[in-house]
């Protein structure tokens, strides 16, 4: 799910994860209650420069009840990972993401630089 950045006239900033279908949905400032504007420079700066870490991976998430078990599994496999309350693991860096995915048996079909790849036998 994409993250969208918003900025208010009062200086308040906010990042919101939401489906692309809701990209244009208005956001109100928590301080002054005015409508916030999209901060496209912040959105695209992250995408272009790879400054997305740390981020929580929705696609690699687990249920809330599985979090303690997954944290123990990660610790035993040398990829200590924190999870948010929704069960999404926090990817700290490209190296951490790769180690996490490989420990769990996941791989990236696009397999770009530093992406986890399937093991060839």
C-alpha positions, -999 to 999 in steps of 0.1 A, spaced: 0 0 0 15 34 -10 25 60 15 13 96 7 29 127 23 8 157 32 18 192 44 -3 219 60 0 257 58 7 257 96 38 235 90 23 202 102 33 172 80 17 137 79 23 105 60 -6 82 54 -8 46 40 -38 41 19 -49 23 -13 -42 40 -46 -80 43 -51 -80 68 -21 -50 88 -32 -70 120 -38 -91 116 -6 -88 149 15 -68 149 47 -74 174 75 -46 188 97 -47 175 133 -35 209 146 -55 236 127 -81 213 110 -75 228 76 -73 207 45 -37 195 39 -20 195 5 -1 166 -10 37 169 -6 47 155 -40 84 164 -35 85 142 -4 66 114 -21 87 112 -52 120 120 -35 116 88 -15 108 68 -46 136 82 -68 163 81 -42 154 48 -25 150 65 9 121 43 19 138 26 49 126 19 75 92 8 63 66 -17 74 58 -45 48 21 -51 45 28 -80 21 51 -99 46 27 -93 76 14 -119 100 -17 -119 123 -14 -102 156 -14 -135 175 16 -147 155 39 -117 163 56 -133 193 63 -165 174 77 -147 144 99 -125 166 114 -156 181 118 -172 147 135 -141 134 159 -140 165 168 -177 160 176 -170 124 197 -139 130 173 -114 115 158 -97 146 127 -78 134 101 -56 151 65 -57 141 38 -30 143 5 -37 160 -10 -48 126 17 -76 123 37 -58 96 75 -64 100 97 -33 99 123 -35 71 153 -15 83 175 -16 52 178 -35 19 201 -60 36 177 -66 64 148 -70 39 168 -96 20 178 -116 51 143 -115 64 128 -127 31 153 -155 28 149 -167 64 111 -169 57 115 -185 23 102 -155 3 116 -141 -28 109 -111 -51 98 -120 -86 113 -88 -99 146 -96 -83 163 -63 -86 196 -53 -69 197 -66 -34 163 -83 -37 158 -118 -24 161 -144 -51 150 -181 -52 178 -205 -46 189 -224 -77 198 -261 -72 
